[in-house]
Amino acid sequence: MITKNLQNLQNQIFEVASRCGRQPEAIQLVAVSKKFPVSSILEASASGQLLFGENYIQEAQQKYLEIDKNIHLHFIGHLQTNKAKIAAKIFQMIQTVDSAKLAVKLNRHLDELDKKLDILIQVNVGRDSKKSGVLPEDAEELITTISALSNIRIKGLMTMPPWTSNPEDSRPFFQSLRELSESLQTKQLFYDNTSVELSMGMSHDFHVAIEEGSTFIRIGTAIFGQRLY
Ligand SMILES: *Cc1c(COP(=O)(O)O)cnc(C)c1O
């Protein structure tokens, strides 16, 4: 089932990208494996999916021990500063940095590990009080502060709009994130200003996110099925 779902998704990514004049290779699929066992990751990786998203540190740490090193993990949950040490070690990218305090902690642990880490800045474009993320108007100052940290590379922005069942409702939030990234890119605030990453779009709204410029879509349910909590 997982293999078939992945194939189906790759076809959809190809179609949507082609329809809006984008290169399908510019869109990376992050398979969100939270709450699914390591066997699901292995099944997906056997069919070529090597990038996974995890939300919970302990769960990810356990999986990290059981998977090959060619499988990359991105952290997409809320990171507490007391978990920064493990996070710095096991993830290829942390997509949800939203405070200087967290970045400083990560940077210190990265020093010990002699590692450079890619991050995205999570932006709360929906101004949703229940969600993490820096407010759009505070993003520039945060990025400027974090840019001074030698082990951290700010590759772009990530967002999670307020949830609704209608994917079109997400479009204005995706547009806001893209516009923000373009203005920050003009000011040369990212690590690589020739290619800035935008992580946006989930199972129900990734089509819209691709149309609005997403480079990472984070898909759980459409690959692995319903999560049990
Ligand atoms: C769980 C999660 C996803 C995946 O959501 P689906 O609707 O299952 O595709 C994507 N992004 C974040 C931040 C998540 O927490």
PDBQT file of the ligand as one rigid body, heavy atoms in Angstrom, charges set to zero:
ROOT
HETATM    1  C1  LIG A 301       1.534  15.560  10.809  1.00  0.00    +0.000 C 
HETATM    2  C2  LIG A 301       2.128  16.684  10.037  1.00  0.00    +0.000 A 
HETATM    3  C3  LIG A 301       2.113  16.687   8.624  1.00  0.00    +0.000 A 
HETATM    4  C4  LIG A 301       1.454  15.595   7.786  1.00  0.00    +0.000 C 
HETATM    5  O1  LIG A 301       0.075  15.778   7.791  1.00  0.00    +0.000 OA
HETATM    6  P1  LIG A 301      -0.884  14.838   6.876  1.00  0.00    +0.000 P 
HETATM    7  O2  LIG A 301      -2.167  15.574   6.882  1.00  0.00    +0.000 OA
HETATM    8  O3  LIG A 301      -0.958  13.512   7.534  1.00  0.00    +0.000 OA
HETATM    9  O4  LIG A 301      -0.279  14.767   5.531  1.00  0.00    +0.000 OA
HETATM   10  C5  LIG A 301       2.737  17.725   7.971  1.00  0.00    +0.000 A 
HETATM   11  N1  LIG A 301       3.335  18.735   8.639  1.00  0.00    +0.000 NA
HETATM   12  C6  LIG A 301       3.362  18.777   9.988  1.00  0.00    +0.000 A 
HETATM   13  C7  LIG A 301       4.034  19.912  10.658  1.00  0.00    +0.000 C 
HETATM   14  C8  LIG A 301       2.745  17.761  10.727  1.00  0.00    +0.000 A 
HETATM   15  O5  LIG A 301       2.753  17.842  12.058  1.00  0.00    +0.000 OA
ENDROOT
TORSDOF 0
